[in-house]
Amino acid sequence: MRRDRWTNVVMAVVIACAGLVSGCGYNDLQGLDEDTKAAWSEVINQYQRRADLIPNLVATVKGYAEHEKETLEGVVQARAQATGIQVTPETLKDPAAFEQFQKSQAGLTSALGRLLAVAENYPNLKADQNFRDLQSQLEGTENRITVARKRYIDRVAEYNKMVRFFPTNLTAKFLLHLDEKPNFTVADEKAVAKPPEVKF
């Protein structure tokens, strides 16, 4: 009889604790943390895919436009800089490292834009099937990067809300020691806000 009473008390305590844990957002925070890590992995995957395409693109352009050495070297250097940054799960906890990663990828995007602009001046290069295939793959990869970044942005927004909202902020801070994660930003918001000039 006494044992049954003790079992009932233990069961009541377990149920109460389970209710508290589910209400404090512990599992939700853990799930969102994993979601952001998975979304980040996809961003890195797409950036790596782009980096893997660049040597082939540079080699193809070099065959037609050898004297565009400065542009080609700029792309190779930007790729080396972008792939030289070690990206770890800790990057998501360090806003400065995240910003450095973002800047290196923006530099690579800019260098690739210059390379493709150079290609416009070479009709034979533009007609080359290998170049067209690489350009198409690169455009597809840029689209995938945009989609992957958007998914990451959405996941981080959801995660950061849970980290900041009450009462889950208490669980995040004191139980799980979680902070907000950095998100992608526009490098120069003023430049983006200005409408582009169209000249004929």
Helices and strands as residue ranges (DSSP letters): H 2-23, H 26-64, H 69-84, G 89-93, H 95-119, H 123-127, H 129-164, H 168-170, I 171-175, H 189-193
